[in-house]
Amino acid sequence: MLQQQYPSQLLEKAVSEFSRLPGIGRKTALRLVLWMLRQDDADVDKFAEAVSRLKHEVRYCSVCHNISDSDVCPICSDPSRDASTVCVVENIQDVMAIENTQQYRGLYHVLGGIISPMDGIGPSDLEIDSLIERVKAGGVNEVILALSPTMEGDTTNFYLYRKLAPTGVKVSVIARGVAVGNELEYTDEVTLGRSIMNRTLFEEK
């Protein structure tokens, strides 16, 4: 296959950077770069500033590890939320997906991934210790395990259940309305909402 020839090294560099984004190939990257060249300077500067500020100024909630503009995110600081219920999710996208259902009013805990030995991710790489400490501190009556129903998700569920068992907290898991093998963030809002509402107690097998 012939390598794409670019009339400008600046263009080639920009295409290379855009093509590093997930799901963006070089052809799509070229279209995006050429589109940006046609935009006003102010709009491009605004885009660049937004990306730069996102990287340098975004923070992570000291309570749940969700993305936030302050030390404690709006969900954790909302007095109308049910602080006695904590929903454990894999990533920030899952928080957004569950929030979009508008059927859950508790708090969250973002693990930052799931246990996956094949990918070199173990319990120490995740926000598990902070979850256990959060429960031990008191005030949490139920922990909902809302991880994707994959082998890695089930492994993480089991590990969390064993770690949480000594605390005496109620541990539940979302109903299997979510198809096995699916990623939580891609599940439709109705199915996801029902899975949260129809959660069941976690049973050790």
Disulfide bonds with the S-S distance in Angstrom:
none
